[in-house]
Amino acid sequence: MYLIDIKFDLVERLGLNREKLVMFLRAVERGYDDVNPYHNNTHAADVTLRFATLIYKCGLDSVFGDLELLTGLLAAILHDMEHPGTNNHYEVYIQSEIAVHFNDQHVLENHSLHVGLSLLEPGKDTNFLEDSLSKTKQQTLRSVLISMVLATDMSEHFNIMSAFKAKVISHKERPAPPQGVLELFSEDERGLILKMGLKCSDIGHVTLPVEHHIDWVKSLQEEFYKQGDKEREQQRKISFLCDRSKPRNGPAHGENQLGFLDVICEPMYAAWVKLFPMCEELLENLHANRKYWECDVQIVEVVEI
């Protein structure tokens, strides 16, 4: 509420219904399961705060319009609503109700969008938009929000990275038009910046000081293990990184975390920092965390010798 109402003053600037906004945010919070070690309301709050910090740190609050800022914050807030604590592969394999409903496509992301956007249906006491935004603006918000949340599906990672580098990073080298920075990027390119900002925020624990980063990784590992426990009970093959019975099988082990940092995280943050050099500290923290996991691997190698 603070970010939308106070920090970015969007309630006043967009004429949003403050009472309905509070009801919306409370409903979203109830949509996060605290039983999940990782994908819970703390993760949602963390991602939202990190996204807002990126926006502010990079000066994007003066570049994006009010509707874009609101859309980005809402995407961060609801991106993992009703997360079941399992991954898309698991849901598709067991043909869960939500997998069938969404035809095996971006199952968890589509489900979060479905339950989140249902709160904004006409006439609902959680729809804080209908009294202040035109139908056209509501549809624009909905379209961009959907594209942002779907971008958090890791199956789309390399497609988004390629588009960001080809369209946005290369665009940075062009001279700014007379109208100024706001017109520097096209609508499509601005959408890519929003997607990348949310993606960087979603896995942003890799840029935290090492002790906080480790806490998040351990929480993620426990959630993976809980999925593996279900798979063991169902007598099916246990998914990658989900078997607690195997030594060093999980995200909180150097061999596995280094692969994630090198293949997914470092290239993504390097691309972001190239566009926004003021975020260099994020890349520095990521490199510091990488050194921690390198030491973890080296210790194991010494012990095994």
C-alpha positions as CSV (number, residue, x, y, z in Angstrom):
1,M,0.0,0.0,0.0
2,Y,2.9,2.3,0.9
3,L,4.5,1.9,-2.5
4,I,1.4,2.6,-4.5
5,D,-0.1,5.3,-2.3
6,I,2.8,7.1,-0.8
7,K,6.1,6.3,-2.6
8,F,4.8,6.8,-6.1
9,D,1.6,8.7,-5.2
10,L,-0.4,6.7,-7.7
11,V,-3.7,6.7,-5.7
12,E,-3.8,10.5,-6.0
13,R,-2.4,10.7,-9.5
14,L,-4.7,8.1,-11.0
15,G,-7.6,8.8,-8.8
16,L,-7.7,5.2,-7.4
17,N,-10.3,4.1,-4.9
18,R,-8.2,3.8,-1.7
19,E,-10.7,1.7,0.2
20,K,-11.1,-0.8,-2.6
21,L,-7.3,-0.9,-3.1
22,V,-6.8,-1.9,0.6
23,M,-9.4,-4.7,0.1
24,F,-7.6,-5.8,-3.1
25,L,-4.2,-6.0,-1.4
26,R,-5.7,-7.9,1.6
27,A,-7.3,-10.4,-0.8
28,V,-4.0,-10.9,-2.6
29,E,-2.1,-11.5,0.6
30,R,-4.6,-14.2,1.6
31,G,-3.8,-15.8,-1.7
32,Y,-0.3,-16.6,-0.6
33,D,0.2,-19.8,1.3
34,D,2.5,-19.4,4.3
35,V,3.0,-23.2,4.3
36,N,5.3,-22.8,1.3
37,P,8.9,-22.3,2.5
38,Y,9.7,-20.0,-0.4
39,H,6.7,-19.0,-2.6
40,N,4.8,-17.2,0.2
41,N,3.7,-13.7,1.0
42,T,7.2,-12.8,2.2
43,H,8.5,-13.6,-1.2
44,A,5.8,-11.5,-2.8
45,A,6.6,-8.6,-0.6
46,D,10.3,-9.0,-1.2
47,V,9.9,-9.0,-5.0
48,T,7.6,-6.0,-4.9
49,L,9.9,-4.0,-2.8
50,R,12.9,-4.9,-5.0
51,F,11.0,-4.1,-8.1
52,A,10.1,-0.7,-6.7
53,T,13.7,-0.1,-5.7
54,L,14.9,-0.9,-9.2
55,I,12.4,1.5,-10.6
56,Y,13.5,4.3,-8.2
57,K,17.2,3.6,-8.4
58,C,17.2,3.6,-12.2
59,G,15.2,6.7,-12.4
60,L,12.3,4.9,-14.2
61,D,9.7,6.5,-12.0
62,S,10.3,9.7,-14.1
63,V,10.4,7.8,-17.3
64,F,7.4,5.4,-17.1
65,G,3.9,6.8,-17.0
66,D,1.7,6.3,-13.9
67,L,-0.2,3.5,-15.5
68,E,3.0,1.6,-16.3
69,L,4.3,2.0,-12.8
70,L,1.0,0.7,-11.3
71,T,1.0,-2.2,-13.7
72,G,4.5,-3.2,-12.8
73,L,3.8,-3.0,-9.0
74,L,0.6,-5.1,-9.4
75,A,2.5,-7.7,-11.5
76,A,5.1,-8.0,-8.7
77,I,2.4,-8.2,-6.0
78,L,0.4,-11.0,-7.5
79,H,2.9,-12.9,-9.7
80,D,2.9,-16.0,-7.4
81,M,-0.6,-16.0,-6.0
82,E,-1.9,-19.4,-4.9
83,H,1.5,-21.0,-5.7
84,P,1.1,-24.7,-4.7
85,G,4.8,-25.1,-3.8
86,T,5.5,-27.3,-6.8
87,N,6.7,-26.5,-10.3
88,N,5.1,-26.4,-13.7
89,H,6.6,-29.8,-14.7
90,Y,5.1,-31.4,-11.7
91,E,1.6,-29.9,-12.2
92,V,1.6,-31.0,-15.9
93,Y,2.9,-34.5,-15.1
94,I,0.1,-35.2,-12.5
95,Q,-2.4,-33.4,-14.8
96,S,-3.6,-31.3,-11.9
97,E,-6.8,-29.2,-12.2
98,I,-4.9,-26.1,-13.0
99,A,-2.7,-27.8,-15.6
100,V,-5.8,-29.1,-17.3
101,H,-7.5,-25.7,-17.1
102,F,-4.6,-23.9,-18.7
103,N,-3.7,-26.6,-21.2
104,D,-0.3,-27.3,-19.7
105,Q,0.9,-23.8,-20.7
106,H,2.6,-21.6,-18.1
107,V,0.4,-23.3,-15.6
108,L,1.4,-21.6,-12.3
109,E,1.8,-18.2,-13.9
110,N,-1.6,-18.4,-15.6
111,H,-3.2,-19.5,-12.4
112,S,-1.7,-16.6,-10.5
113,L,-3.0,-14.2,-13.1
114,H,-6.4,-15.8,-13.1
115,V,-7.0,-15.5,-9.4
116,G,-5.4,-12.1,-9.2
117,L,-7.2,-10.6,-12.1
118,S,-10.5,-12.1,-10.9
119,L,-10.3,-9.6,-8.1
120,L,-10.6,-6.8,-10.7
121,E,-13.8,-8.1,-12.2
122,P,-16.5,-5.4,-12.6
123,G,-18.6,-4.8,-9.5
124,K,-16.3,-6.5,-7.1
125,D,-15.4,-4.6,-3.9
126,T,-11.7,-5.3,-4.7
127,N,-11.9,-3.6,-8.1
128,F,-10.1,-0.3,-7.3
129,L,-9.7,0.5,-11.0
130,E,-13.2,0.7,-12.5
131,D,-14.1,4.1,-11.0
132,S,-10.9,5.8,-12.1
133,L,-9.5,4.3,-15.2
134,S,-11.2,4.1,-18.7
135,K,-11.9,0.8,-20.2
136,T,-9.0,1.3,-22.6
137,K,-6.6,2.0,-19.8
138,Q,-7.8,-1.0,-17.8
139,Q,-7.3,-3.2,-20.9
140,T,-3.8,-1.8,-21.4
141,L,-3.0,-2.5,-17.7
142,R,-4.3,-6.1,-18.0
143,S,-2.4,-6.8,-21.2
144,V,1.0,-5.6,-19.9
145,L,0.5,-7.2,-16.5
146,I,-0.2,-10.6,-18.1
147,S,2.9,-10.3,-20.3
148,M,5.0,-9.4,-17.2
149,V,3.8,-12.3,-15.1
150,L,4.2,-14.9,-17.9
151,A,7.7,-13.6,-18.3
152,T,8.6,-15.0,-14.9
153,D,8.2,-18.5,-16.2
154,M,11.8,-19.7,-16.6
155,S,10.9,-21.5,-19.8
156,E,10.7,-18.0,-21.4
157,H,14.0,-16.8,-20.0
158,F,16.3,-17.1,-23.0
159,N,13.6,-15.7,-25.4
160,I,13.2,-12.6,-23.2
161,M,17.0,-12.2,-22.7
162,S,17.6,-12.4,-26.5
163,A,14.8,-9.8,-27.2
164,F,16.1,-7.5,-24.4
165,K,19.7,-7.5,-25.8
166,A,18.6,-7.2,-29.4
167,K,16.0,-4.4,-28.9
168,V,16.8,-2.6,-25.7
169,I,20.5,-2.9,-25.2
170,S,21.3,-2.1,-28.9
171,H,18.8,0.8,-28.7
172,K,20.8,2.4,-25.9
173,E,23.5,3.3,-28.4
174,R,21.1,5.4,-30.5
175,P,21.0,9.1,-29.8
176,A,18.0,10.3,-27.8
177,P,15.3,12.1,-29.8
178,P,14.6,15.8,-29.1
179,Q,11.5,14.9,-27.0
180,G,13.8,13.4,-24.4
181,V,14.3,10.1,-22.6
182,L,10.5,9.2,-22.4
183,E,10.4,8.7,-26.2
184,L,13.8,6.9,-26.4
185,F,12.1,3.5,-26.2
186,S,9.2,2.1,-28.1
187,E,6.2,0.6,-26.3
188,D,7.5,-2.9,-27.0
189,E,11.0,-2.0,-25.7
190,R,9.5,-0.4,-22.5
191,G,7.5,-3.6,-22.0
192,L,10.8,-5.6,-22.2
193,I,12.3,-3.3,-19.5
194,L,9.3,-3.9,-17.2
195,K,9.6,-7.7,-17.8
196,M,13.4,-7.7,-17.1
197,G,12.9,-5.6,-14.0
198,L,10.4,-8.1,-12.7
199,K,12.6,-11.0,-13.6
200,C,15.6,-9.4,-11.8
201,S,13.4,-8.8,-8.8
202,D,11.9,-12.3,-8.8
203,I,15.3,-14.0,-8.3
204,G,16.9,-11.0,-6.6
205,H,18.1,-12.9,-3.6
206,V,21.2,-13.7,-5.7
207,T,22.2,-10.0,-5.3
208,L,21.7,-9.8,-1.6
209,P,24.5,-10.0,1.0
210,V,25.6,-13.6,1.2
211,E,24.0,-14.5,4.6
212,H,20.5,-13.4,3.3
213,H,21.1,-15.0,0.0
214,I,21.8,-18.3,1.7
215,D,18.7,-18.1,3.8
216,W,16.5,-17.7,0.6
217,V,18.3,-20.6,-1.1
218,K,17.7,-22.8,1.9
219,S,14.0,-22.0,1.8
220,L,13.9,-22.7,-1.9
221,Q,15.7,-26.0,-1.3
222,E,13.2,-27.1,1.3
223,E,10.3,-26.3,-1.0
224,F,12.0,-28.4,-3.7
225,Y,12.5,-31.2,-1.3
226,K,8.8,-31.1,-0.3
227,Q,7.9,-31.6,-3.9
228,G,10.4,-34.5,-4.1
229,D,8.7,-36.0,-1.0
230,K,5.4,-36.0,-2.8
231,E,6.9,-37.6,-5.9
232,R,8.4,-40.3,-3.7
233,E,5.0,-41.0,-2.1
234,Q,3.5,-41.2,-5.6
235,Q,6.3,-43.6,-6.6
236,R,7.4,-41.6,-9.5
237,K,10.8,-40.3,-10.6
238,I,11.9,-37.5,-8.3
239,S,12.6,-34.2,-10.1
240,F,16.0,-32.6,-10.5
241,L,17.2,-31.0,-7.3
242,C,14.2,-32.3,-5.3
243,D,15.6,-35.5,-3.7
244,R,16.5,-34.9,-0.1
245,S,17.9,-38.5,0.2
246,K,20.7,-37.9,-2.2
247,P,23.9,-36.1,-1.1
248,R,24.3,-32.6,-2.3
249,N,21.1,-32.7,-4.3
250,G,19.5,-29.4,-4.0
251,P,19.9,-25.6,-4.7
252,A,21.8,-25.0,-1.5
253,H,24.9,-26.9,-2.8
254,G,27.7,-25.2,-4.7
255,E,27.7,-27.4,-7.7
256,N,24.0,-26.6,-8.4
257,Q,24.0,-22.9,-7.4
258,L,27.0,-22.1,-9.6
259,G,25.3,-23.4,-12.7
260,F,22.2,-21.3,-11.9
261,L,24.3,-18.2,-11.3
262,D,26.5,-18.6,-14.4
263,V,23.8,-19.6,-16.9
264,I,20.8,-17.6,-15.7
265,C,21.7,-14.9,-13.3
266,E,25.0,-13.3,-14.3
267,P,24.1,-12.7,-17.9
268,M,20.7,-11.3,-16.9
269,Y,22.1,-8.8,-14.4
270,A,25.0,-7.9,-16.6
271,A,22.5,-6.9,-19.3
272,W,20.5,-4.9,-16.8
273,V,23.6,-3.1,-15.5
274,K,24.7,-2.3,-19.0
275,L,21.5,-0.4,-19.4
276,F,21.5,0.9,-15.9
277,P,25.1,1.3,-14.6
278,M,23.9,2.7,-11.3
279,C,22.9,-0.9,-10.4
280,E,26.5,-2.2,-10.5
281,E,26.3,-3.1,-6.8
282,L,23.9,-5.9,-7.7
283,L,26.4,-7.5,-10.0
284,E,29.1,-7.1,-7.4
285,N,27.0,-8.9,-4.8
286,L,26.2,-11.6,-7.2
287,H,29.9,-12.2,-7.8
288,A,30.5,-12.3,-4.1
289,N,27.9,-14.9,-3.7
290,R,29.4,-16.9,-6.5
291,K,32.7,-17.0,-4.6
292,Y,30.9,-18.4,-1.6
293,W,29.5,-21.3,-3.6
294,E,33.0,-21.8,-5.2
295,C,34.4,-22.2,-1.7
296,D,31.5,-24.6,-0.9
297,V,32.6,-26.9,-3.8
298,Q,36.3,-26.7,-2.9
299,I,35.6,-27.7,0.7
300,V,33.7,-30.8,-0.5
301,E,36.5,-31.7,-2.9
302,V,39.1,-31.5,-0.2
303,V,37.0,-33.6,2.2
304,E,36.5,-36.2,-0.5
305,I,40.2,-36.4,-1.2
